[in-house]
Amino acid sequence: MDNRTNKLYNLNIDADGIALLTIDQKENPTNLFSNEFVKAFIEVCNEAVADENIKGIIVTSGRSMFMPGADLRELEKIGTDAEKQFNSMMEMHRAFREIEKAGKPLVAAINGTAMGGGLELCLVCHHRIVLNNSKIKLGFPESKVGLLPGGGGTVKAPYLLGMQNALMYLLQGKEVRPQQALKDGLVNDIAETQEELIEKAKAWILENPQAVQPWDNKKYRIPGGAFWTPNSVQTLIGAVGNVSKMTHGNYPAQSSILSVIHDGLQLPVDRAFEVEARYFTKLVTSKEAKNMIRTGFMGMQAARKGKARPKDEAPYEVKKLGILGAGMMGAGIAYVSAKAGMEVVLKDISVENAEKGKAYSQKLLDKAISRGRSTPEKAAALLDKIQATDDPKAMQDCDLVIEAVFEDPKLKDKVTKETEAVLSGDKIYASNTSTIPISLLAESSERPENFIGIHFFSPVDKMPLVEIIVGEKTSSKAIAAAIDYTVAIKKIPIVVNDSRGFFTSRCFGTYVNEGMFLLEEGVPAAMIENIARKKGMPVGPLAVHDEVTLTLSKHVIESNPAAKNAETERAYKIIIDLIGKGRTAKKDGAGFYDYPKGEKKKLWKGLAEMFNADINALDQETIAKRIMHRQALESFRCLDEGVLNSVVDGDIGSVLGWGFPIYTGGALSYIDYVGIQNFVADCDAYQQQYGNRWNVPTSLRALAEAGLSVHDFKREGSLVG
Ligand SMILES: NC(=O)c1ccc[n+]([C@@H]2O[C@H](COP(=O)([O-])OP(=O)(O)OC[C@H]3O[C@@H](n4cnc5c(N)ncnc54)[C@H](O)[C@@H]3O)[C@@H](O)[C@H]2O)c1
């Protein structure tokens, strides 16, 4: 066997007969576990195994990451031919097993992040040494995209980690750094430098000419005990309960992982791989995994890179950012922007107020330092970037100004004018308003083409979504600038055209309203809340309304008389009734729930009497559909009316904006998930029964009649990418 270089790897054989296989996928941005690579890996390993002059193989990476996972583009394209998929998985398993059982030592020299398929490749190796670099992550994130580790990871992890720890890794996609990986037994050794990593790998090969995997070693004992020990049985029973509580049966990956562990540990290991391949095949061909890969991975990755930006506009760099208002939102925006390296001018009505906003960054940094995620030096450098001021003129050299003062059109008018008096004419001005139309606010501006909405979510440092609102006169340069800024601060932008409530608040509003309407119709509150959560909503519609506050809903309805319709009027009456009874918000201790100090919240008993609760008011299926369909229908309207530019923006916005469950693919893909024709039929029936909020847009009906999907929706003339 000779040295070689090709588009997937480099192979160098040293004087001791040790083959260094450096994975370097030259045509990919990073190394990926793809069909083409696996085939090449198996071939080269087989050759090395067969060559008597080669004592062992070191597998390492020529890129900054070892291998961050499988090529999801490939997985997304897998059709529904389960048998073909299963056979190809088994072919891979058999080949990996031959390499493992050949006796020739393989060592993984993990010099970068190894996740999913990348980590499973390391598990084909008999020994794993990782570089001690805190940037390196190891883990099995497959369950996050609706899959299980299908390269042998689900079977092997319990052998190495023990049942309990393996469950944490597999079910939750736990990621660890090198030190923890060593402690948990995921790797066998750690090295301080790249040289030491390779030296240690060579030494291990020379000391272990006949390598055996733990699962092939009869004397090997699984940490924490084998499957049938009482400890393990109890752990598994507990996990079944937790999984069902966590997923409500909506995410098949988690229960499949449990099944593979349950069956796999009782079977000879080669049969266990067969079980793993069966379940993997079932998952990879499932709607849920396809949805999670499409929206949660592909869609978000593309959005994160600024896919929606108008292509012809030059990149817009924000070196200096101005923020008007150092309240809750302004303070958060200052932190994320300074963290991304921008100079920030944070302005409020007094320096004291502005400093208070800056202190929020200090608080977050102190927490990061206490958790070992930052250092006092880094924190000081970040704080140095934020200049607290009360002087409107301080905005003058800014590339972008984001306004986050009180939600008051008169005040916003004043600060817009004040800022434009000093801001250079080619710079961008954005408002973080949550309810006021951007085109209306832009009337205060002499340069409405530079005026745009950049709508953050609270808390800014945690919430990844940013809704970019395009006003009537907003230029494509301003859209590009807003997207470039959002990408620079590592958030995910979606572009939305101006309309009441934009996209997220408008559709989220239908969730909250439908919850109240069901309540008013006599459905017991607990049923509404439980069914919503069972469908995968993170918080019930009544509980989330308490968090938003009923007083805010009242204010929003009152301040938008133009948006009045039967639905808002009905919601308004219910809200007013509740407020009249002192039920206003979670922060006030009383809303749909009671919030006794130091105890868990409880639904307010008075609701049953107030709305004549009756357990038989409506069947569970209809309740579930009304809660979920209503959000999807409103999302489709946003698409139809041009508020949304694309299905994927709606899907991402719904998942990240208000927690619409990702297994459905998002609020628009949900329509396909339940079947577009069923969806339309349900909405038609509800329209008859419950009124016009259930009207089906003509374009949706046409898609259903043509047997198409929401993803086939097309509209001409969109401004964005
Ligand atoms: N709170 C949220 O969850 C949320 C989410 C998205 C958008 N928003 C929007 O963001 C904006 C700010 O909201 P917030 O929650 O941060 O409000 P906030 O009340 O916490 O802060 C507003 C700040 O603006 C300051 N201010 C008032 N007049 C000013 C002036 N002339 N110049 C500079 N600063 C001035 C106030 O002193 C205060 O510190 C609002 O438009 C709101 O609708 C809020």
The ligand as an SDF file (V2000), in Angstrom:
LIG
                    3D

 44 48  0  0  0  0  0  0  0  0999 V2000
  -40.3440   43.7170   25.7870 N   0  0  0  0  0  0  0  0  0  0  0  0
  -40.4680   42.8980   24.7900 C   0  0  0  0  0  0  0  0  0  0  0  0
  -40.6570   41.6930   24.9510 O   0  0  0  0  0  0  0  0  0  0  0  0
  -40.3390   43.4320   23.3860 C   0  0  0  0  0  0  0  0  0  0  0  0
  -40.1270   42.5420   22.3250 C   0  0  0  0  0  0  0  0  0  0  0  0
  -39.9480   43.0400   21.0460 C   0  0  0  0  0  0  0  0  0  0  0  0
  -40.0110   44.3970   20.8340 C   0  0  0  0  0  0  0  0  0  0  0  0
  -40.2400   45.2390   21.8890 N   0  0  0  0  0  0  0  0  0  0  0  0
  -40.2990   46.6850   21.5920 C   0  0  0  0  0  0  0  0  0  0  0  0
  -39.0430   47.2740   21.9510 O   0  0  0  0  0  0  0  0  0  0  0  0
  -39.2400   48.6070   22.3880 C   0  0  0  0  0  0  0  0  0  0  0  0
  -38.6570   48.7710   23.7810 C   0  0  0  0  0  0  0  0  0  0  0  0
  -39.2360   47.8330   24.6370 O   0  0  0  0  0  0  0  0  0  0  0  0
  -38.6310   47.5400   26.0780 P   0  0  0  0  0  0  0  0  0  0  0  0
  -39.3850   46.3650   26.5990 O   0  0  0  0  0  0  0  0  0  0  0  0
  -37.1640   47.4680   26.0070 O   0  0  0  0  0  0  0  0  0  0  0  0
  -39.0580   48.8290   26.8780 O   0  0  0  0  0  0  0  0  0  0  0  0
  -38.4950   49.4140   28.2360 P   0  0  0  0  0  0  0  0  0  0  0  0
  -39.5970   50.1410   28.8620 O   0  0  0  0  0  0  0  0  0  0  0  0
  -37.8060   48.3420   29.0130 O   0  0  0  0  0  0  0  0  0  0  0  0
  -37.3610   50.4360   27.7600 O   0  0  0  0  0  0  0  0  0  0  0  0
  -37.5940   51.5980   27.0410 C   0  0  0  0  0  0  0  0  0  0  0  0
  -36.4360   52.5440   27.3380 C   0  0  0  0  0  0  0  0  0  0  0  0
  -36.5100   53.6470   26.4670 O   0  0  0  0  0  0  0  0  0  0  0  0
  -36.0250   54.7700   27.1850 C   0  0  0  0  0  0  0  0  0  0  0  0
  -36.3790   56.0230   26.5410 N   0  0  0  0  0  0  0  0  0  0  0  0
  -37.5130   56.7450   26.6190 C   0  0  0  0  0  0  0  0  0  0  0  0
  -37.3980   57.8730   25.8880 N   0  0  0  0  0  0  0  0  0  0  0  0
  -36.1740   57.8570   25.3280 C   0  0  0  0  0  0  0  0  0  0  0  0
  -35.4550   58.7430   24.4710 C   0  0  0  0  0  0  0  0  0  0  0  0
  -35.9980   59.8750   24.0580 N   0  0  0  0  0  0  0  0  0  0  0  0
  -34.2080   58.3800   24.0890 N   0  0  0  0  0  0  0  0  0  0  0  0
  -33.6580   57.2500   24.4970 C   0  0  0  0  0  0  0  0  0  0  0  0
  -34.2800   56.3950   25.3220 N   0  0  0  0  0  0  0  0  0  0  0  0
  -35.5290   56.6760   25.7290 C   0  0  0  0  0  0  0  0  0  0  0  0
  -36.6420   54.5900   28.5470 C   0  0  0  0  0  0  0  0  0  0  0  0
  -35.9970   55.3840   29.5380 O   0  0  0  0  0  0  0  0  0  0  0  0
  -36.4430   53.0980   28.7620 C   0  0  0  0  0  0  0  0  0  0  0  0
  -35.2070   52.8340   29.3940 O   0  0  0  0  0  0  0  0  0  0  0  0
  -40.7330   48.8580   22.2920 C   0  0  0  0  0  0  0  0  0  0  0  0
  -41.0070   49.4450   21.0570 O   0  0  0  0  0  0  0  0  0  0  0  0
  -41.3270   47.4630   22.3500 C   0  0  0  0  0  0  0  0  0  0  0  0
  -42.5680   47.3680   21.7210 O   0  0  0  0  0  0  0  0  0  0  0  0
  -40.3800   44.7800   23.1410 C   0  0  0  0  0  0  0  0  0  0  0  0
  1  2  1  0
  2  3  2  0
  2  4  1  0
  4  5  1  0
  4 44  2  0
  5  6  2  0
  6  7  1  0
  7  8  2  0
  8  9  1  0
  8 44  1  0
  9 10  1  0
  9 42  1  0
 10 11  1  0
 11 12  1  0
 11 40  1  0
 12 13  1  0
 13 14  1  0
 14 15  2  0
 14 16  1  0
 14 17  1  0
 17 18  1  0
 18 19  2  0
 18 20  1  0
 18 21  1  0
 21 22  1  0
 22 23  1  0
 23 24  1  0
 23 38  1  0
 24 25  1  0
 25 26  1  0
 25 36  1  0
 26 27  1  0
 26 35  1  0
 27 28  2  0
 28 29  1  0
 29 30  1  0
 29 35  2  0
 30 31  1  0
 30 32  2  0
 32 33  1  0
 33 34  2  0
 34 35  1  0
 36 37  1  0
 36 38  1  0
 38 39  1  0
 40 41  1  0
 40 42  1  0
 42 43  1  0
M  CHG  2   8   1  16  -1
M  END
$$$$
